[in-house]
Amino acid sequence: MKFLLVALLCIIPIWAKENLIRLPRISKGTRIIGGELANAGQFPWQAAIYKDTADGRYFCAGTLIGDQWVLTAAQCVYEAISFTIQLGSNQLQSTDENRLVLTTSTYVINDRFDPMTSLAHDVAVIKLRMPITFTDYIQPIVYANMGYIYPGRVVEAAGWGQTGDDTSGLVNDLNVVEVSIIDQHACQTYYGDQLWGSMVCAEGNYNEGICFGDIGGPLVTPALIGNHSVAVAIASFISANGCESLDPTGYTRIDSYNGWIKNATTYN
């Protein structure tokens, strides 16, 4: 029993409202955690999401999956009144002619998501008011079914989130970092029974990974067949020990919700 108690005391809490970054705060920075600047058009599916609620404005990332739908985390739409969504530009603030800025208030949240208990089922979609026209800088991404997630799989995460625990706010330029999927049992040594089967963890060689402001964005990897990229997971949580800790970061598996996403974007 003593050893069990010690193990339980070591479990890291993963749920906190502070997963989302409150605006307005934009700062200079050169990377998320251990990453580098993304090239123009490298992530044409990447969406910047500003969520307006009764108590303020919050920032998340998302993934364009069709001409009228953005995939994101459920916590990024929970209690939302409206959204402002930016597509086509790597910069949050600029005069980039490729930028498309849209407003909407329609979303579909997984009905099993309960933020008062856990981050399970942390998936949602936002519906744009009208279909958009694709360009070289605005393109949807294919989202995964089975076969893409396994330990050792190298994936990329992109976002505008904080560059470290001692920084505040977003960075203006989109950053990208490579991380690897880790074994589920290994991740449970950090997070215990908070880690659901529909979640997956990833880590870098050192402390690379996502930070506050990156929630809702995709993990992306090359397709098994063909020359295109596939979104395999949605950024969901960061260790309570901080972004710069060596703890893995957590994501919602897209393949676990492939059917739900298809239904939500077909019948709404």
Backbone as CSV, one residue per row, in Angstrom:
resi,resn,N_x,N_y,N_z,CA_x,CA_y,CA_z,C_x,C_y,C_z
1,MET,0.831,-1.212,0.000,0.000,0.000,0.000,0.864,1.260,0.000
2,LYS,2.003,1.223,0.666,2.883,2.385,0.692,3.359,2.734,-0.705
3,PHE,3.729,1.688,-1.480,4.215,1.951,-2.829,3.097,2.493,-3.717
4,LEU,1.875,2.018,-3.520,0.747,2.512,-4.289,0.508,3.987,-3.979
5,LEU,0.593,4.358,-2.720,0.388,5.743,-2.332,1.424,6.643,-2.972
6,VAL,2.660,6.212,-2.976,3.714,7.004,-3.599,3.426,7.189,-5.082
7,ALA,2.992,6.127,-5.752,2.698,6.214,-7.173,1.572,7.193,-7.442
8,LEU,0.550,7.162,-6.606,-0.575,8.060,-6.818,-0.175,9.509,-6.608
9,LEU,0.685,9.757,-5.650,1.117,11.122,-5.401,1.941,11.685,-6.550
10,CYS,2.498,10.808,-7.380,3.323,11.246,-8.497,2.513,11.550,-9.752
11,ILE,1.225,11.214,-9.757,0.411,11.455,-10.932,0.262,12.960,-11.143
12,ILE,0.412,13.395,-12.388,0.383,14.816,-12.725,-1.018,15.198,-13.181
13,PRO,-1.627,16.217,-12.587,-2.938,16.647,-13.067,-2.848,17.285,-14.443
14,ILE,-3.821,16.998,-15.304,-3.768,17.537,-16.663,-4.907,18.496,-16.957
15,TRP,-5.919,18.580,-16.095,-7.053,19.429,-16.430,-6.982,20.748,-15.681
16,ALA,-7.034,21.804,-16.418,-7.118,23.143,-15.838,-7.641,24.073,-16.904
17,LYS,-8.457,25.061,-16.534,-8.978,26.015,-17.491,-7.858,26.818,-18.143
18,GLU,-6.698,26.864,-17.487,-5.590,27.649,-18.015,-4.937,27.001,-19.227
19,ASN,-5.459,25.845,-19.683,-4.981,25.302,-20.946,-5.156,26.309,-22.072
20,LEU,-6.197,27.132,-21.996,-6.459,28.131,-23.020,-5.824,29.452,-22.624
21,ILE,-5.304,30.145,-23.617,-4.627,31.398,-23.342,-5.608,32.551,-23.544
22,ARG,-5.694,33.426,-22.557,-6.632,34.537,-22.624,-5.986,35.727,-23.325
23,LEU,-6.737,36.411,-24.157,-6.232,37.522,-24.938,-6.659,38.839,-24.288
24,PRO,-6.065,40.002,-24.662,-5.053,40.136,-25.697,-3.639,40.061,-25.143
25,ARG,-2.822,39.193,-25.737,-1.402,39.106,-25.381,-0.672,38.506,-26.568
26,ILE,0.170,39.272,-27.220,1.008,38.757,-28.301,2.427,39.218,-28.042
27,SER,3.353,38.300,-28.101,4.740,38.643,-27.799,5.656,38.158,-28.910
28,LYS,6.864,38.675,-28.916,7.860,38.217,-29.874,8.404,36.870,-29.432
29,GLY,8.790,36.032,-30.401,9.352,34.726,-30.086,9.789,34.041,-31.355
30,THR,10.646,33.051,-31.232,11.170,32.389,-32.419,10.750,30.940,-32.523
31,ARG,10.032,30.372,-31.543,9.684,28.961,-31.616,8.601,28.636,-30.600
32,ILE,7.894,27.497,-30.748,6.977,27.069,-29.703,7.849,26.570,-28.558
33,ILE,8.001,25.283,-28.354,9.022,24.809,-27.424,9.982,23.950,-28.235
34,GLY,11.140,24.512,-28.566,12.150,23.770,-29.311,11.901,23.670,-30.794
35,GLY,11.013,24.491,-31.346,10.680,24.400,-32.760,11.368,25.451,-33.609
36,GLU,10.792,25.686,-34.799,11.353,26.665,-35.723,10.224,27.291,-36.519
37,LEU,10.518,28.385,-37.211,9.499,29.074,-37.983,9.007,28.209,-39.135
38,ALA,7.692,28.213,-39.370,7.108,27.509,-40.503,7.265,28.365,-41.758
39,ASN,7.370,27.699,-42.903,7.435,28.399,-44.176,6.037,28.811,-44.626
40,ALA,5.951,29.854,-45.433,4.667,30.286,-45.973,4.047,29.139,-46.782
41,GLY,2.809,28.817,-46.498,2.115,27.761,-47.210,2.443,26.353,-46.766
42,GLN,3.311,26.201,-45.762,3.700,24.867,-45.294,2.548,24.158,-44.590
43,PHE,1.701,24.933,-43.901,0.545,24.381,-43.186,-0.723,25.129,-43.612
44,PRO,-1.177,24.915,-44.853,-2.310,25.698,-45.382,-3.643,25.373,-44.713
45,TRP,-3.647,24.346,-43.877,-4.860,23.959,-43.138,-4.898,24.573,-41.735
46,GLN,-3.832,25.230,-41.313,-3.747,25.741,-39.943,-4.670,26.935,-39.752
47,ALA,-5.477,26.885,-38.699,-6.411,27.967,-38.397,-6.087,28.589,-37.046
48,ALA,-6.163,29.903,-36.978,-6.091,30.630,-35.705,-7.523,30.942,-35.285
49,ILE,-7.880,30.559,-34.056,-9.255,30.692,-33.589,-9.308,31.617,-32.371
50,TYR,-10.071,32.689,-32.494,-10.324,33.582,-31.371,-11.745,33.299,-30.881
51,LYS,-11.847,32.829,-29.651,-13.145,32.481,-29.073,-13.608,33.574,-28.127
52,ASP,-14.795,34.110,-28.377,-15.387,35.101,-27.485,-16.413,34.425,-26.587
53,THR,-16.287,34.671,-25.280,-17.208,34.123,-24.295,-17.747,35.265,-23.434
54,ALA,-18.594,34.927,-22.485,-19.153,35.953,-21.604,-18.091,36.605,-20.726
55,ASP,-16.966,35.918,-20.493,-15.951,36.472,-19.594,-14.643,36.839,-20.289
56,GLY,-14.622,36.891,-21.607,-13.405,37.319,-22.272,-13.170,36.645,-23.606
57,ARG,-12.002,36.899,-24.161,-11.595,36.337,-25.455,-10.429,35.388,-25.231
58,TYR,-10.479,34.232,-25.892,-9.463,33.201,-25.742,-8.960,32.767,-27.116
59,PHE,-7.766,32.189,-27.120,-7.145,31.792,-28.381,-6.907,30.289,-28.420
60,CYS,-7.176,29.699,-29.572,-6.886,28.287,-29.844,-6.404,28.148,-31.283
61,ALA,-5.983,26.955,-31.618,-5.665,26.625,-33.006,-6.686,25.618,-33.509
62,GLY,-6.685,25.408,-34.806,-7.600,24.447,-35.397,-7.089,23.984,-36.750
63,THR,-7.876,23.106,-37.378,-7.470,22.478,-38.634,-8.608,22.549,-39.637
64,LEU,-8.353,23.119,-40.797,-9.355,23.162,-41.858,-9.500,21.765,-42.455
65,ILE,-10.712,21.194,-42.426,-10.942,19.841,-42.941,-11.960,19.823,-44.077
66,GLY,-12.386,20.973,-44.530,-13.331,21.081,-45.632,-13.550,22.538,-45.955
67,ASP,-14.413,22.815,-46.944,-14.606,24.213,-47.324,-15.506,24.978,-46.371
68,GLN,-16.017,24.283,-45.324,-16.885,24.977,-44.370,-16.677,24.504,-42.935
69,TRP,-15.597,23.725,-42.674,-15.440,23.127,-41.355,-14.014,23.232,-40.838
70,VAL,-13.892,23.565,-39.547,-12.608,23.602,-38.848,-12.688,22.642,-37.667
71,LEU,-11.720,21.747,-37.577,-11.634,20.777,-36.481,-10.784,21.366,-35.367
72,THR,-11.232,21.207,-34.115,-10.479,21.735,-32.983,-10.811,20.939,-31.724
73,ALA,-10.313,21.375,-30.592,-10.612,20.730,-29.315,-11.948,21.231,-28.774
74,ALA,-12.653,20.375,-28.041,-13.936,20.775,-27.456,-13.770,21.940,-26.491
75,GLN,-12.663,21.966,-25.746,-12.439,23.070,-24.803,-12.292,24.407,-25.517
76,CYS,-12.001,24.372,-26.826,-11.842,25.601,-27.605,-13.175,26.176,-28.078
77,VAL,-14.257,25.428,-27.930,-15.570,25.957,-28.306,-16.516,26.022,-27.112
78,TYR,-16.162,25.387,-26.025,-17.034,25.310,-24.849,-17.399,26.711,-24.358
79,GLU,-18.698,26.957,-24.208,-19.242,28.235,-23.740,-18.957,29.398,-24.689
80,ALA,-18.671,29.101,-25.947,-18.401,30.165,-26.913,-19.678,30.901,-27.307
81,ILE,-19.538,32.196,-27.535,-20.609,33.013,-28.095,-20.376,33.213,-29.588
82,SER,-19.131,33.460,-29.946,-18.779,33.633,-31.352,-17.295,33.360,-31.548
83,PHE,-16.897,33.233,-32.819,-15.502,32.973,-33.169,-15.070,33.922,-34.282
84,THR,-13.802,34.299,-34.244,-13.139,34.918,-35.382,-12.023,33.957,-35.792
85,ILE,-12.028,33.560,-37.049,-11.099,32.532,-37.528,-10.234,33.102,-38.643
86,GLN,-8.946,32.888,-38.508,-7.991,33.354,-39.508,-7.376,32.177,-40.232
87,LEU,-7.366,32.241,-41.556,-6.776,31.211,-42.408,-5.809,31.864,-43.397
88,GLY,-4.854,31.093,-43.900,-4.045,31.524,-45.028,-2.764,32.255,-44.715
89,SER,-2.556,32.660,-43.474,-1.356,33.422,-43.127,-0.644,32.785,-41.944
90,ASN,0.674,32.830,-41.963,1.463,32.342,-40.831,1.546,33.359,-39.712
91,GLN,1.136,34.586,-39.969,1.263,35.654,-38.989,-0.111,36.049,-38.442
92,LEU,-0.168,36.254,-37.140,-1.415,36.674,-36.521,-1.719,38.134,-36.811
93,GLN,-0.677,38.945,-36.901,-0.845,40.363,-37.194,0.082,40.751,-38.331
94,SER,-0.491,41.086,-39.472,0.294,41.519,-40.625,-0.671,42.004,-41.696
95,THR,-0.124,42.425,-42.806,-0.942,42.819,-43.953,-0.888,41.749,-45.036
96,ASP,-0.670,40.514,-44.658,-0.550,39.395,-45.589,-1.795,39.314,-46.479
97,GLU,-1.590,39.410,-47.788,-2.709,39.384,-48.732,-3.352,38.008,-48.847
98,ASN,-2.692,36.985,-48.322,-3.238,35.631,-48.368,-4.184,35.339,-47.205
99,ARG,-4.280,36.254,-46.250,-5.087,36.062,-45.057,-6.580,36.127,-45.382
100,LEU,-7.326,35.218,-44.763,-8.779,35.239,-44.813,-9.291,35.245,-43.382
101,VAL,-10.098,36.247,-43.033,-10.643,36.378,-41.686,-12.157,36.216,-41.750
102,LEU,-12.674,35.289,-40.945,-14.084,34.942,-40.974,-14.673,34.984,-39.570
103,THR,-15.953,35.233,-39.469,-16.638,35.155,-38.181,-17.775,34.142,-38.288
104,THR,-18.035,33.481,-37.178,-19.119,32.507,-37.122,-19.493,32.284,-35.659
105,SER,-20.598,31.614,-35.451,-21.000,31.270,-34.082,-21.514,29.836,-33.996
106,THR,-21.371,29.083,-35.073,-21.925,27.735,-35.133,-20.844,26.688,-34.873
107,TYR,-21.120,25.785,-33.965,-20.182,24.703,-33.695,-20.934,23.462,-33.238
108,VAL,-20.243,22.330,-33.341,-20.769,21.060,-32.840,-19.725,20.492,-31.893
109,ILE,-20.114,20.268,-30.649,-19.191,19.747,-29.633,-19.572,18.305,-29.311
110,ASN,-18.592,17.480,-29.087,-18.889,16.095,-28.738,-19.732,16.065,-27.465
111,ASP,-20.875,15.376,-27.528,-21.813,15.447,-26.410,-21.340,14.715,-25.164
112,ARG,-20.229,13.971,-25.276,-19.676,13.290,-24.101,-18.609,14.109,-23.397
113,PHE,-18.270,15.272,-23.946,-17.259,16.124,-23.333,-17.822,16.804,-22.095
114,ASP,-17.151,16.634,-20.970,-17.555,17.259,-19.706,-16.320,17.855,-19.044
115,PRO,-16.079,19.154,-19.232,-14.857,19.772,-18.727,-14.765,19.816,-17.216
116,MET,-15.853,19.534,-16.526,-15.817,19.518,-15.068,-15.233,18.219,-14.520
117,THR,-15.103,17.205,-15.366,-14.610,15.913,-14.895,-13.287,15.498,-15.525
118,SER,-13.115,15.742,-16.836,-11.889,15.303,-17.505,-11.788,15.967,-18.862
119,LEU,-10.722,15.657,-19.577,-10.550,16.119,-20.950,-10.862,15.014,-21.953
120,ALA,-11.573,13.985,-21.527,-11.995,12.936,-22.456,-12.937,13.522,-23.500
121,HIS,-12.882,12.990,-24.710,-13.763,13.393,-25.819,-13.573,14.872,-26.169
122,ASP,-12.346,15.305,-26.157,-12.012,16.712,-26.377,-11.935,17.005,-27.876
123,VAL,-13.097,16.990,-28.538,-13.151,17.181,-29.986,-14.405,17.958,-30.353
124,ALA,-14.268,18.857,-31.314,-15.390,19.676,-31.779,-15.087,20.149,-33.194
125,VAL,-16.126,20.615,-33.862,-15.956,21.232,-35.178,-16.686,22.567,-35.195
126,ILE,-16.121,23.528,-35.920,-16.720,24.849,-36.097,-17.163,24.971,-37.550
127,LYS,-18.388,25.435,-37.739,-18.928,25.590,-39.095,-18.826,27.040,-39.544
128,LEU,-18.211,27.244,-40.704,-18.128,28.579,-41.279,-19.480,28.952,-41.888
129,ARG,-19.752,30.226,-41.982,-21.073,30.655,-42.456,-21.320,30.284,-43.908
130,MET,-20.254,30.324,-44.714,-20.370,29.969,-46.130,-19.136,29.176,-46.538
131,PRO,-19.251,28.322,-47.567,-18.063,27.615,-48.064,-17.016,28.617,-48.545
132,ILE,-15.750,28.286,-48.330,-14.668,29.162,-48.750,-14.014,28.620,-50.015
133,THR,-13.267,29.485,-50.697,-12.519,29.096,-51.891,-11.093,28.757,-51.491
134,PHE,-10.612,27.618,-51.918,-9.250,27.210,-51.584,-8.243,27.953,-52.458
135,THR,-7.057,28.184,-51.881,-5.945,28.817,-52.584,-4.684,28.015,-52.288
136,ASP,-3.544,28.483,-52.770,-2.274,27.822,-52.446,-1.985,27.886,-50.953
137,TYR,-2.571,28.863,-50.253,-2.286,29.076,-48.841,-3.431,28.650,-47.926
138,ILE,-4.539,28.247,-48.522,-5.690,27.765,-47.752,-6.161,26.458,-48.371
139,GLN,-5.868,25.359,-47.679,-6.202,24.028,-48.168,-6.649,23.166,-46.998
140,PRO,-7.617,22.282,-47.207,-8.008,21.355,-46.138,-7.009,20.214,-46.030
141,ILE,-7.024,19.538,-44.896,-6.173,18.372,-44.711,-7.051,17.134,-44.534
142,VAL,-6.548,16.009,-44.959,-7.213,14.733,-44.715,-7.042,14.390,-43.246
143,TYR,-8.082,13.884,-42.598,-7.930,13.462,-41.209,-7.976,11.948,-41.110
144,ALA,-7.258,11.417,-40.133,-6.906,10.007,-40.090,-8.068,9.093,-39.732
145,ASN,-8.002,7.906,-40.300,-8.762,6.775,-39.802,-7.753,5.920,-39.040
146,MET,-7.739,4.636,-39.186,-6.838,3.789,-38.397,-5.457,3.668,-39.049
147,GLY,-4.463,3.308,-38.227,-3.158,2.907,-38.735,-2.060,3.938,-38.661
148,TYR,-2.353,5.141,-38.190,-1.349,6.194,-38.219,-0.637,6.403,-36.889
149,ILE,-1.241,5.999,-35.805,-0.669,6.285,-34.491,-0.084,5.025,-33.877
150,TYR,1.213,5.064,-33.620,1.906,3.969,-32.940,3.187,4.531,-32.330
151,PRO,3.711,3.917,-31.285,4.916,4.437,-30.631,6.070,4.595,-31.619
152,GLY,6.717,5.736,-31.550,7.838,6.022,-32.430,7.469,6.788,-33.683
153,ARG,6.198,6.891,-33.983,5.759,7.638,-35.161,6.121,9.107,-35.001
154,VAL,6.843,9.657,-35.973,7.240,11.062,-35.922,6.126,11.919,-36.515
155,VAL,5.744,12.940,-35.780,4.668,13.839,-36.198,5.117,15.287,-36.005
156,GLU,4.377,16.200,-36.610,4.678,17.624,-36.470,3.509,18.341,-35.810
157,ALA,3.846,19.278,-34.932,2.849,20.159,-34.327,3.204,21.588,-34.704
158,ALA,2.179,22.389,-35.013,2.409,23.789,-35.361,1.477,24.668,-34.531
159,GLY,1.906,25.891,-34.272,1.049,26.786,-33.499,1.701,28.120,-33.222
160,TRP,0.916,28.968,-32.584,1.350,30.324,-32.214,1.496,30.456,-30.700
161,GLY,1.583,29.344,-29.984,1.581,29.374,-28.532,2.870,29.897,-27.919
162,GLN,2.848,29.979,-26.588,3.996,30.488,-25.834,5.268,29.722,-26.177
163,THR,6.396,30.425,-26.082,7.687,29.816,-26.375,8.382,29.289,-25.131
164,GLY,7.765,29.447,-23.957,8.364,28.955,-22.723,7.506,29.305,-21.532
165,ASP,7.830,28.718,-20.399,7.051,28.959,-19.185,7.202,30.380,-18.663
166,ASP,8.315,31.026,-18.978,8.555,32.373,-18.478,8.108,33.452,-19.453
167,THR,7.537,33.039,-20.595,7.019,34.012,-21.549,5.512,34.115,-21.369
168,SER,4.934,35.149,-21.878,3.476,35.300,-21.778,2.920,35.646,-23.144
169,GLY,1.773,35.134,-23.444,1.102,35.466,-24.676,1.553,34.644,-25.867
170,LEU,0.996,35.011,-27.005,1.239,34.311,-28.252,2.449,34.889,-28.964
171,VAL,2.968,34.119,-29.920,3.969,34.661,-30.836,3.263,35.007,-32.137
172,ASN,3.819,35.923,-32.890,3.155,36.404,-34.096,3.305,35.447,-35.271
173,ASP,4.377,34.667,-35.282,4.677,33.798,-36.424,4.425,32.333,-36.092
174,LEU,3.848,31.615,-37.038,3.578,30.191,-36.867,4.878,29.419,-36.729
175,ASN,4.924,28.543,-35.732,6.099,27.719,-35.485,5.745,26.247,-35.600
176,VAL,6.742,25.431,-35.894,6.535,23.997,-36.060,7.611,23.239,-35.297
177,VAL,7.228,22.077,-34.752,8.177,21.247,-34.027,7.882,19.784,-34.306
178,GLU,8.925,18.970,-34.351,8.771,17.528,-34.508,8.768,16.848,-33.152
179,VAL,7.822,15.941,-32.958,7.749,15.134,-31.741,7.428,13.702,-32.158
180,SER,7.542,12.775,-31.205,7.265,11.368,-31.489,6.168,10.840,-30.573
181,ILE,5.309,10.001,-31.122,4.293,9.328,-30.325,4.985,8.377,-29.347
182,ILE,4.524,8.330,-28.100,5.115,7.423,-27.128,4.110,6.351,-26.723
183,ASP,4.616,5.299,-26.123,3.792,4.184,-25.679,2.754,4.652,-24.654
184,GLN,1.543,4.120,-24.778,0.458,4.535,-23.898,0.748,4.226,-22.430
185,HIS,1.332,3.082,-22.168,1.658,2.713,-20.787,2.711,3.650,-20.208
186,ALA,3.650,4.073,-21.033,4.671,5.013,-20.574,4.030,6.349,-20.201
187,CYS,3.052,6.778,-20.989,2.381,8.047,-20.686,1.542,7.938,-19.414
188,GLN,0.990,6.765,-19.165,0.190,6.572,-17.953,1.018,6.676,-16.685
189,THR,2.329,6.477,-16.774,3.174,6.654,-15.594,3.198,8.121,-15.166
190,TYR,2.889,9.018,-16.101,2.808,10.443,-15.779,1.393,10.844,-15.353
191,TYR,0.381,10.354,-16.072,-0.967,10.888,-15.921,-1.986,9.897,-15.367
192,GLY,-1.605,8.648,-15.157,-2.487,7.678,-14.528,-3.803,7.495,-15.265
193,ASP,-4.894,7.344,-14.517,-6.190,7.069,-15.139,-6.846,8.312,-15.721
194,GLN,-6.160,9.439,-15.673,-6.640,10.607,-16.408,-6.481,10.413,-17.915
195,LEU,-5.607,9.475,-18.299,-5.320,9.232,-19.706,-6.310,8.204,-20.252
196,TRP,-7.213,8.646,-21.111,-8.200,7.772,-21.723,-7.620,7.083,-22.952
197,GLY,-8.284,6.020,-23.371,-7.826,5.288,-24.548,-7.875,6.098,-25.827
198,SER,-8.718,7.127,-25.837,-8.816,7.986,-27.021,-7.811,9.126,-26.984
199,MET,-6.912,9.101,-26.000,-5.839,10.090,-25.926,-4.516,9.441,-26.326
200,VAL,-3.576,10.267,-26.710,-2.234,9.799,-27.050,-1.247,10.871,-26.610
201,CYS,-0.030,10.450,-26.302,0.996,11.397,-25.849,2.158,11.436,-26.825
202,ALA,2.846,12.560,-26.833,4.022,12.728,-27.688,5.069,13.532,-26.936
203,GLU,6.324,13.342,-27.324,7.415,14.093,-26.709,8.538,14.259,-27.709
204,GLY,9.405,15.251,-27.450,10.559,15.487,-28.305,11.801,14.839,-27.730
205,ASN,12.938,15.118,-28.340,14.190,14.571,-27.836,14.543,15.149,-26.477
206,TYR,14.117,16.369,-26.237,14.365,17.006,-24.944,13.033,17.507,-24.396
207,ASN,12.739,18.786,-24.502,11.461,19.289,-23.985,10.612,19.900,-25.092
208,GLU,10.874,19.525,-26.345,10.114,20.087,-27.453,8.638,19.710,-27.348
209,GLY,7.784,20.618,-27.784,6.366,20.314,-27.780,5.509,21.555,-27.790
210,ILE,4.227,21.364,-27.525,3.264,22.457,-27.536,3.287,23.208,-26.210
211,CYS,2.666,24.396,-26.213,2.547,25.182,-24.990,1.185,25.865,-25.003
212,PHE,0.921,26.728,-24.034,-0.349,27.440,-23.960,-0.537,28.277,-25.226
213,GLY,-1.706,28.171,-25.833,-1.972,28.836,-27.106,-1.955,27.888,-28.280
214,ASP,-1.415,26.679,-28.084,-1.361,25.680,-29.160,-2.507,24.679,-29.095
215,ILE,-3.312,24.727,-28.029,-4.408,23.778,-27.859,-5.368,23.863,-29.046
216,GLY,-5.846,22.705,-29.497,-6.773,22.636,-30.619,-6.116,22.402,-31.956
217,GLY,-4.801,22.638,-32.035,-4.089,22.443,-33.294,-3.818,20.974,-33.589
218,PRO,-3.418,20.652,-34.810,-3.245,19.257,-35.199,-1.835,18.724,-35.004
219,LEU,-1.752,17.407,-34.810,-0.530,16.664,-35.066,-0.649,16.141,-36.483
220,VAL,0.407,16.312,-37.276,0.362,16.000,-38.702,1.507,15.063,-39.061
221,THR,1.236,14.137,-39.980,2.273,13.206,-40.431,2.035,12.867,-41.901
222,PRO,3.051,12.410,-42.646,2.831,12.028,-44.053,1.865,10.857,-44.173
223,ALA,1.128,10.840,-45.269,0.189,9.755,-45.533,0.931,8.434,-45.717
224,LEU,0.260,7.326,-45.394,0.851,6.010,-45.606,1.024,5.731,-47.089
225,ILE,0.092,6.225,-47.896,0.152,6.100,-49.348,-0.174,7.454,-49.948
226,GLY,0.632,7.898,-50.902,0.366,9.179,-51.553,1.191,10.306,-50.970
227,ASN,1.233,11.386,-51.725,2.071,12.529,-51.354,1.224,13.637,-50.724
228,HIS,0.717,13.379,-49.525,-0.037,14.400,-48.817,0.107,14.168,-47.317
229,SER,-0.349,15.122,-46.548,-0.260,15.031,-45.091,-1.603,14.622,-44.501
230,VAL,-1.554,14.072,-43.298,-2.748,13.599,-42.604,-2.727,14.138,-41.177
231,ALA,-3.850,14.657,-40.703,-3.996,15.074,-39.305,-4.360,13.852,-38.474
232,VAL,-3.569,13.561,-37.441,-3.780,12.334,-36.670,-4.275,12.586,-35.251
233,ALA,-4.125,13.810,-34.740,-4.530,14.087,-33.360,-4.728,15.579,-33.169
234,ILE,-5.412,15.925,-32.059,-5.726,17.311,-31.723,-5.061,17.652,-30.395
235,ALA,-4.296,18.725,-30.345,-3.628,19.142,-29.109,-4.649,19.381,-28.005
236,SER,-4.441,18.748,-26.836,-5.451,18.775,-25.786,-4.937,19.236,-24.426
237,PHE,-3.748,18.768,-24.000,-3.310,19.167,-22.661,-1.799,19.215,-22.518
238,ILE,-1.385,19.961,-21.499,0.013,20.187,-21.157,0.189,19.810,-19.697
239,SER,1.334,19.278,-19.350,1.606,18.899,-17.972,1.492,20.091,-17.035
240,ALA,0.971,19.833,-15.839,0.915,20.876,-14.810,2.304,21.324,-14.379
241,ASN,3.334,20.557,-14.723,4.707,20.944,-14.413,5.255,21.993,-15.378
242,GLY,4.488,22.310,-16.423,4.905,23.362,-17.344,5.279,22.860,-18.717
243,CYS,5.279,23.782,-19.663,5.604,23.439,-21.051,7.050,22.996,-21.217
244,GLU,7.931,23.538,-20.417,9.360,23.241,-20.578,9.810,22.022,-19.776
245,SER,8.874,21.386,-19.086,9.240,20.164,-18.372,9.491,19.048,-19.379
246,LEU,10.037,17.955,-18.917,10.283,16.802,-19.788,9.063,15.898,-19.888
247,ASP,7.953,16.301,-19.279,6.735,15.495,-19.337,6.149,15.530,-20.750
248,PRO,5.554,14.428,-21.203,4.924,14.423,-22.525,3.682,15.302,-22.539
249,THR,3.297,15.728,-23.739,2.066,16.493,-23.930,0.997,15.585,-24.516
250,GLY,-0.282,15.963,-24.332,-1.378,15.067,-24.653,-2.264,15.554,-25.787
251,TYR,-2.822,14.592,-26.497,-3.621,14.856,-27.691,-4.821,13.919,-27.731
252,THR,-5.862,14.345,-28.436,-7.016,13.503,-28.701,-6.820,12.810,-30.046
253,ARG,-6.926,11.491,-30.056,-6.762,10.730,-31.296,-7.916,11.041,-32.249
254,ILE,-7.603,11.401,-33.477,-8.648,11.672,-34.456,-9.304,10.382,-34.929
255,ASP,-8.531,9.288,-35.024,-9.131,8.040,-35.517,-10.234,7.533,-34.595
256,SER,-10.160,7.879,-33.311,-11.212,7.470,-32.366,-12.521,8.205,-32.617
257,TYR,-12.451,9.335,-33.328,-13.636,10.162,-33.559,-13.890,10.398,-35.046
258,ASN,-13.279,9.585,-35.892,-13.430,9.740,-37.338,-14.900,9.712,-37.745
259,GLY,-15.642,8.730,-37.241,-17.061,8.620,-37.564,-17.859,9.792,-37.036
260,TRP,-17.545,10.226,-35.806,-18.250,11.360,-35.220,-18.026,12.621,-36.044
261,ILE,-16.787,12.843,-36.480,-16.462,14.036,-37.288,-17.244,13.999,-38.598
262,LYS,-17.270,12.863,-39.260,-17.998,12.746,-40.516,-19.481,13.029,-40.327
263,ASN,-20.058,12.482,-39.269,-21.487,12.723,-39.007,-21.756,14.188,-38.675
264,ALA,-20.893,14.783,-37.851,-21.087,16.170,-37.438,-21.003,17.136,-38.624
265,THR,-20.112,16.841,-39.569,-19.925,17.737,-40.705,-20.854,17.403,-41.878
266,THR,-21.587,16.315,-41.782,-22.533,15.931,-42.838,-23.956,16.356,-42.519
267,TYR,-24.323,16.267,-41.237,-25.730,16.468,-40.859,-25.969,17.762,-40.094
268,ASN,-24.998,18.649,-40.041,-25.181,19.933,-39.365,-24.891,21.093,-40.322
